[in-house]
């Protein structure tokens, strides 16, 4: 019985050592680092996309999270806040080629535009030099909070966009 316990203990130690080694190897310093940029908007038509009447939100909060692609262990968390143009900017020093990174909505300062829709409240981003991009700037797709009620103009706008019959 003691031999079995010793063998299990050795296997557990070897597993933990290999896990720590792989976690340390996953995050690589980047020569120039990265700049992540994205926008947060108020979906004034509750359409799920930006329109000609979209407003960008100053002071919205977002969170970047990078998790190991295999173990799902959280490796990086960063918070960001949008400026007057609704743009957030994050400076990232390392390369996260072995991680899955995403930006998610956290909060909106606009009381009439703070609803988050599941499956539309986050976006994946690639933060690696191994992406085929020559620039160190990474752009995330825009993220939007839903306005409490669609603006009156939206019905005509959706007809113009040929989406449904304007019932949004």
ZAVOLUM-777729 format. One record per residue (C-alpha): x, y, z. Coordinates in steps of 0.2 Angstrom, whole numbers, plus 5000, padded with zeros to 4 digits. Example, Ala and Ser with C-alpha at 12.3 -4.5 7.8 and 13.67 -1.06 7.14 Angstrom:
BEGIN
506249785039 506849955036 
***
This chain:
BEGIN
500050005000 501450125004 502250084987 500650134979 500550294988 502350334985 502050304966 500450414966 501350554975 502850544962 501550554948 500650704956 502250794958 502850764940 501150824934 501250984944 502951014938 502550994920 500951104922 502051244930 503351224916 502051234902 501151384910 502751474912 503251434894 501551494887 501751684890 503251744880 503951924882 503652024866 504952134859 503752284857 502252234867 500452264860 499152394860 497352334860 496052454855 494152434854 492552534854 491052514865 489352584859 487552604864 486452494852 485152634850 484052524839 484352354849 484852284832 486452194837 487552304826 488152474824 487052594814 487052774808 486252824824 487452724836 488152824850 489852784857 489952774876 491252874886 491652794903 491152614899 492152474908 492852324899 493952184905 495252084895 495551904901 496751774894 496651594898 497751444894 496951364879 497151184887 496951204906 495851364905 496851434919 496751624920 498451704915 498051884912 496652004918 496652194913 495352324915 494952464903 493852614902 493352704886 493752884882 492653024874 492552934858 492052764866 493752694863 494752594875 496652564874 497652434883 499552414883 500052234884 501852184886 501851994883 501351874869 499851764872 500051644858 499551494868 498051574877 496251624872 496051804875 494351894876 493752074880 492052074889 490852214894 490852254912 489752414914 489052564906 488852734914 487252774904 485652724914 484652704898 485952594889 486752464900 485852304896 487052164890 486452034878 487151854881 488351804867 488651984862 489452044877 491251984873 492451964858 494051864856 495651944852 497351884846 498751954856 500251874848 501651914835 501251744826 499651814818 500251874801 500052054806 501552174805 500852304817 500852284836 499152364837 497652234839 495952294836 494452204844 492752204836 491552334844 490452284859 488752364862 487552384877 485752384872 484652544875 483152514886 482052554871 482452574853 482452754846 480952804836 481952824820 482552644821 480952574813 481352674797 483152634798 482852444799 481752464783 483152564775 484452424779 483152294773 483052204789 481352134793 479952254793 480652374805 480052294821 481452314833 
***
